[in-house]
Amino acid sequence: MTMLTVAEAWDIVSNHLFLPETENVPLLHAQGRVLAQDVRADRDIPPYNRVSMDGIAIRYADYQSGVLKFPVSGIIGAGDDGPADIPPGTCVEIMTGASLPPFADTVIPYEQLLMEGSVAILNGEVKYGQNIHLKGKDRKSGEILIPAGRRIGPVETSIAASAGFHRTNVVKPPRVAIFSSGNELVDIDQTPQPNQIRRSNSYACHALLQPYGIDAGLFHLSDNPDQIKAALGVALQSYDTIIASGGISAGKFDYIPEVLSDLGVNKLIKGVRQRPGKPFWFGKKGTVTVFALPGNPVSTMACMLRYVKPWLEMSMGLPAAVHNVVLAEDIFFEPGLTLFSQASLHIADNGQLVATPLRHQGSGDYSSLLSSRGFLELPAEKTRFEAGTSFPFWPL
């Protein structure tokens, strides 16, 4: 199979999206999930004429007729039922958030008042209807507050709660199995031998997926083709998506592509003209999607951000999280490959996002990711990338 460009590879990946179902979940469990229904107002917002300042409620006509000192006929707190009427020329004290009583039409804040028995207006102009948030001013009953297809965050949770959505319909994410591979890897609770390292790529992949409501299964493959075939065979029957890290290059122990082929997975991508992540592999078997990523940590992360994460977002009805940023300095890169360059970000005085490329020790230098905010995508068609020009940026 011919090695593809990044654009060609993404075209294939984006044309094989996961087709999600929906499920109904408690609102408290919906963080990060994508709404599968519109959230509508179940009543006007605000639902009554809401007082927006602590002070007194009056009839404006009394003030207009020259009354500047008001006897107090009562006090109304938020949530209280106030009196239906009071004598002319009097007022009620009223608190922020309370429902304006039907006789009143204007609220004067305490800051303009002298409270000594009767309430005297000290200073400032009083305007009709001031400090009242009118019923239905923000939204009308039945109006869409949050459209379907939006990801639920703290603000969306607040709005849905205010509309009585204690449960809501959300997009059901795929069931994902993440495989690390290699005899040199031990789990993170173990002490590695001098020739071993702890697994980290699978945990990074899990962390990238978790904000979307995915609690992926974590598994490990030793360098044994029979064990790999057995484990991947089970996963193909039990999961919607498989992500494998390592074991896909040209080494004698890189069995995963051959095993996937033996298991009937249709190979759609094998190799992309990019650095890092050139061995990237992608395939399908029925409705199951398989991503096989190079095992070097920076390569795994670059492929997750460029292919897996946007594939997931598009499958769930979200726009892919990519930004346009301005290059802070010149870059020279001679090979005819798309370069995914780690970069830091800052905001310039003119408001532009500016990316500064980071130097590191190659795709195995996982500690370099601590300083990175994502990857610049620099096209293969050029060798010189000038400061001040704009390029896509895939954020961590």
BELRA-V157304 format. One record per residue. PHI is phi in degrees with one decimal (NA if undefined). OMEGA is omega in degrees with one decimal (999 if undefined). NEAR is the number of other ideal C-beta (glycine too) atoms within 8 Angstrom. Layout:
phi & omega & near
PHI & OMEGA & NEAR
PHI & OMEGA & NEAR
This chain:
phi & omega & near
NA & -179.2 & 6
-67.2 & 177.0 & 3
-68.1 & -173.3 & 8
-95.4 & 167.8 & 11
-76.7 & 177.2 & 9
-61.0 & -179.7 & 13
-62.7 & 179.0 & 6
-65.9 & 179.6 & 8
-64.0 & -179.8 & 14
-65.7 & 177.7 & 11
-60.2 & 178.1 & 8
-68.8 & -178.6 & 12
-60.1 & -175.6 & 11
-72.6 & 175.5 & 10
-94.7 & 176.9 & 6
-131.1 & -177.9 & 9
-76.0 & 172.2 & 8
-73.5 & 179.6 & 11
-101.2 & -171.8 & 5
-80.0 & 170.0 & 10
-95.6 & 176.3 & 5
-121.1 & 175.9 & 9
-147.8 & -179.6 & 7
-103.8 & -175.4 & 7
-130.9 & 172.6 & 10
-60.7 & -178.2 & 7
-56.6 & -179.0 & 12
-66.5 & 179.3 & 5
-103.4 & -172.6 & 6
-100.7 & -179.1 & 14
-58.6 & 178.9 & 9
83.5 & -178.5 & 10
-81.5 & -178.6 & 13
-104.5 & -179.6 & 12
-61.8 & 176.1 & 18
-108.7 & 177.2 & 8
-149.4 & 173.0 & 7
-73.8 & 170.1 & 8
-97.0 & -177.7 & 13
-110.4 & 176.6 & 9
-68.4 & 178.4 & 12
-87.0 & 172.4 & 6
-162.7 & 179.9 & 6
-59.7 & 175.1 & 10
-123.6 & -10.4 & 11
-67.0 & -175.6 & 12
-80.4 & 177.5 & 6
-153.0 & 174.9 & 7
-68.5 & -169.3 & 10
-96.7 & 178.2 & 12
-75.6 & -175.1 & 16
-109.6 & 176.2 & 8
-143.4 & 170.1 & 9
-69.7 & 179.6 & 7
170.7 & 177.7 & 14
-124.2 & 175.1 & 13
-104.7 & -177.0 & 14
-133.9 & 164.7 & 13
-87.0 & -178.5 & 10
-61.3 & -179.7 & 11
-60.9 & 177.1 & 6
-62.9 & 178.8 & 11
-62.3 & -178.1 & 13
-64.7 & 180.0 & 6
-83.0 & 175.6 & 6
109.7 & 177.9 & 5
-72.9 & 178.4 & 8
-120.1 & 179.1 & 6
-134.4 & -170.7 & 8
-121.8 & 166.6 & 13
-62.4 & -178.3 & 10
-92.2 & -178.8 & 12
-102.0 & 179.8 & 9
158.9 & 179.9 & 9
-140.3 & -177.5 & 8
-124.9 & 174.3 & 13
-98.6 & 176.4 & 7
-59.4 & -179.1 & 7
90.5 & -179.6 & 5
-82.9 & 167.1 & 8
-89.4 & 179.8 & 2
-83.3 & 178.1 & 11
-67.1 & 179.4 & 9
-72.4 & -178.9 & 6
-157.9 & 174.3 & 5
-137.8 & -179.7 & 10
-63.3 & 176.2 & 5
-57.7 & 178.0 & 5
79.8 & 177.3 & 7
-112.9 & -179.0 & 10
-140.4 & 167.4 & 13
-124.7 & 168.3 & 16
-71.4 & -175.4 & 12
-148.3 & -173.9 & 16
-105.5 & 177.4 & 11
-54.8 & 179.3 & 8
92.6 & -179.8 & 7
-74.5 & 174.9 & 14
-82.1 & -179.9 & 10
-64.9 & 179.8 & 14
-66.9 & -171.6 & 13
-64.4 & -177.9 & 6
-80.1 & -172.9 & 8
-96.9 & 178.5 & 13
-142.5 & -176.5 & 9
-149.3 & 178.7 & 16
-122.7 & 178.2 & 16
-109.2 & -176.8 & 12
-72.2 & 179.5 & 10
-55.1 & -176.6 & 8
-61.0 & -179.7 & 5
-99.9 & -169.7 & 11
-122.4 & 168.2 & 13
-112.8 & -174.9 & 6
-98.3 & 175.8 & 5
-138.7 & -173.1 & 5
70.7 & 171.0 & 3
-71.4 & -176.4 & 8
-100.3 & 179.5 & 13
-108.3 & 175.4 & 10
-81.5 & -174.3 & 12
-88.6 & -171.6 & 7
-156.2 & 175.1 & 4
84.7 & 178.6 & 6
-75.7 & 175.2 & 3
-104.2 & -179.9 & 10
-109.6 & 179.1 & 6
-60.0 & 174.7 & 6
77.7 & -175.8 & 7
-69.8 & 175.0 & 9
60.7 & 176.4 & 10
-127.6 & 176.0 & 13
-92.4 & -167.7 & 8
-69.6 & 178.0 & 7
-54.0 & 177.8 & 9
74.7 & -177.9 & 10
-63.2 & -176.1 & 7
-84.9 & -179.7 & 5
-146.7 & 177.1 & 8
-99.5 & 177.3 & 8
-54.6 & -179.5 & 8
89.7 & -179.8 & 5
-72.6 & 177.9 & 8
-71.0 & 176.3 & 7
-91.9 & 179.0 & 10
-131.7 & -179.8 & 10
-75.5 & 172.4 & 7
-57.1 & 179.5 & 7
95.9 & 179.7 & 7
-98.9 & 179.7 & 9
-77.3 & -174.4 & 9
-88.3 & 173.8 & 14
-122.7 & -178.2 & 8
-59.0 & -179.5 & 5
-67.3 & 179.1 & 6
-62.1 & 177.6 & 13
-62.1 & 179.3 & 12
-61.2 & -178.4 & 8
-65.4 & 179.3 & 11
-63.5 & 178.2 & 15
-62.6 & -178.3 & 10
-65.6 & 179.3 & 7
-94.8 & 175.3 & 11
84.3 & -179.2 & 6
-85.2 & 177.3 & 9
-73.5 & 170.6 & 6
-132.8 & 179.5 & 7
-150.6 & 177.2 & 13
-85.4 & -179.0 & 8
-131.7 & 174.9 & 15
-67.8 & 179.7 & 12
-84.5 & -177.7 & 7
-72.0 & 177.9 & 13
-68.2 & 170.3 & 12
-81.1 & -171.7 & 9
-118.9 & 170.9 & 14
-111.4 & 179.2 & 13
-112.3 & -178.7 & 14
-115.2 & 163.0 & 15
-93.0 & -179.3 & 14
-147.8 & 175.9 & 15
124.5 & 179.5 & 12
-68.6 & -178.9 & 6
-80.2 & -174.1 & 6
-101.2 & 171.1 & 12
-123.1 & -177.3 & 10
-74.4 & -169.0 & 8
-72.0 & 178.2 & 7
-93.8 & -178.6 & 3
-110.2 & 176.1 & 7
-94.8 & -177.7 & 4
-70.5 & 169.9 & 8
-72.8 & -178.1 & 6
-55.5 & -178.8 & 4
-101.5 & -178.5 & 4
-126.4 & 174.1 & 9
-137.0 & 178.4 & 8
-82.2 & 174.6 & 10
-67.9 & 176.8 & 12
-135.1 & -177.1 & 10
-59.3 & -177.3 & 13
-65.3 & 178.1 & 14
-70.7 & 176.5 & 10
-65.1 & 178.5 & 12
-62.3 & 178.4 & 15
-60.0 & -178.4 & 11
-65.5 & 178.2 & 7
-67.3 & -176.9 & 11
-88.2 & -172.6 & 12
-57.9 & 179.7 & 11
-62.8 & 178.4 & 6
-95.5 & 179.8 & 11
82.9 & -178.3 & 11
-103.4 & 173.1 & 9
-105.7 & -172.3 & 4
-68.8 & 172.5 & 12
-80.7 & 179.9 & 8
-108.5 & -177.9 & 9
-137.8 & 179.0 & 11
-130.3 & 178.7 & 11
-114.5 & 172.1 & 15
-81.0 & -178.8 & 9
-82.0 & -179.5 & 9
-137.8 & -173.3 & 6
-60.0 & 179.9 & 8
-67.8 & 178.0 & 6
-67.0 & 178.0 & 9
-62.0 & -178.5 & 15
-64.1 & -179.8 & 11
-64.1 & -176.7 & 8
-68.1 & -179.2 & 11
-69.7 & 176.5 & 16
-62.6 & 176.1 & 9
-65.1 & -177.8 & 8
-63.0 & -180.0 & 12
-64.6 & 178.6 & 12
-93.4 & -170.7 & 5
-113.8 & -174.0 & 7
-127.8 & 176.5 & 12
-90.2 & -175.3 & 9
-140.6 & 175.6 & 13
-120.4 & 173.9 & 14
-121.5 & 178.5 & 15
-113.5 & 178.5 & 16
-118.2 & 179.6 & 14
95.3 & 174.9 & 12
74.7 & -175.4 & 15
-124.8 & -175.4 & 13
-88.3 & -173.9 & 8
-106.3 & -180.0 & 4
-73.9 & -177.5 & 5
-70.2 & 177.8 & 3
-105.4 & 179.7 & 8
-90.9 & -170.7 & 10
-90.3 & -165.6 & 10
-61.0 & 179.6 & 16
-57.0 & -179.7 & 12
-65.5 & 179.2 & 8
-64.4 & 178.3 & 12
-60.6 & 177.2 & 14
-62.2 & 178.7 & 9
-61.6 & -179.8 & 7
-84.9 & 175.7 & 11
89.5 & 176.9 & 6
-78.9 & -179.0 & 12
-78.9 & -179.2 & 7
-73.4 & 179.6 & 12
-108.6 & 178.1 & 8
-139.4 & 170.3 & 14
-140.9 & 178.1 & 8
96.9 & 178.9 & 11
-131.3 & -178.9 & 13
-76.3 & -177.3 & 12
-150.1 & 172.8 & 14
-139.8 & -5.6 & 9
-80.3 & 172.8 & 11
98.7 & -176.1 & 16
-56.7 & -177.8 & 12
-75.3 & -176.1 & 10
-41.3 & -175.5 & 15
-128.7 & -178.5 & 16
-145.0 & 179.0 & 15
-158.9 & -179.3 & 13
-137.6 & 167.3 & 11
-135.7 & -174.1 & 10
61.9 & 178.8 & 4
-95.1 & -177.7 & 7
-90.1 & 179.6 & 12
-103.2 & -177.9 & 14
-123.4 & 171.0 & 14
-110.8 & 174.3 & 13
-117.4 & -170.4 & 14
-111.2 & 174.1 & 18
-58.8 & -171.6 & 16
-83.4 & 177.0 & 13
-63.9 & -170.8 & 10
-56.7 & -179.5 & 13
-68.2 & 176.5 & 16
-64.0 & 178.2 & 13
-58.2 & -177.6 & 16
-65.6 & 179.5 & 12
-60.6 & -179.7 & 14
-69.8 & 176.1 & 14
-62.1 & -176.8 & 14
-75.0 & -176.0 & 13
-87.3 & -174.7 & 14
-121.0 & -170.9 & 13
-68.5 & -176.8 & 13
-63.7 & 177.0 & 13
-65.3 & 174.2 & 14
-60.8 & 178.7 & 13
-64.2 & -178.4 & 13
-62.1 & 179.6 & 12
-65.2 & 178.4 & 12
-61.1 & -177.5 & 11
-93.1 & 176.4 & 11
85.9 & -179.9 & 7
-103.8 & 172.1 & 9
-70.8 & 177.5 & 5
-65.2 & -176.7 & 8
-81.9 & 176.4 & 9
-131.8 & -179.7 & 9
-118.7 & 167.3 & 8
-97.7 & -178.6 & 8
-129.3 & 179.5 & 15
-101.9 & -178.5 & 11
-74.8 & -176.6 & 17
-81.2 & -176.5 & 8
-150.6 & 179.4 & 7
-66.2 & 172.8 & 8
-129.0 & 172.6 & 11
-115.8 & 180.0 & 7
-146.8 & -169.3 & 9
-84.1 & -177.5 & 4
-58.9 & -179.9 & 5
-78.3 & -178.3 & 4
-128.6 & 168.6 & 10
-70.7 & -179.2 & 13
-101.3 & 169.4 & 12
-98.0 & -174.6 & 15
-99.6 & 173.3 & 10
-61.5 & -177.3 & 14
-152.0 & 168.1 & 15
-94.0 & -178.1 & 9
-127.9 & 165.9 & 12
-148.6 & -179.7 & 7
-100.1 & -179.6 & 7
-75.6 & -179.7 & 9
-59.8 & 179.7 & 3
-86.6 & 176.7 & 4
90.3 & 179.8 & 5
-74.8 & 170.3 & 8
-80.0 & -176.9 & 12
-116.7 & -177.7 & 12
-107.1 & 176.2 & 14
-110.4 & -179.8 & 10
-59.1 & -178.9 & 12
-110.4 & 175.9 & 11
-89.8 & -179.2 & 3
-151.3 & -173.3 & 8
-100.9 & 178.5 & 5
103.5 & -172.5 & 7
-72.6 & 174.2 & 10
-89.8 & -176.3 & 8
-84.6 & -175.3 & 10
-68.3 & -179.3 & 8
-67.1 & 178.5 & 5
-65.0 & -179.5 & 12
-66.0 & 179.5 & 11
-63.4 & -179.2 & 5
-93.8 & -174.2 & 7
-91.6 & 172.5 & 12
-109.7 & 178.5 & 7
146.3 & -173.3 & 12
-126.5 & 166.4 & 14
-72.2 & 173.6 & 16
-107.5 & -176.8 & 13
-108.3 & -168.1 & 12
-67.5 & -176.9 & 7
-71.0 & -174.0 & 11
-73.0 & -177.6 & 3
-121.9 & 174.0 & 7
-115.5 & -179.7 & 5
-120.1 & -179.0 & 7
-118.1 & -169.7 & 11
-89.7 & 173.9 & 7
-57.0 & 179.4 & 7
94.1 & 177.2 & 5
-89.0 & -171.9 & 8
-103.3 & -179.7 & 6
-143.6 & 175.9 & 13
-67.0 & 179.1 & 9
-136.0 & -178.7 & 16
-103.0 & -169.8 & 14
-80.5 & 171.5 & 9
-73.8 & 999 & 7
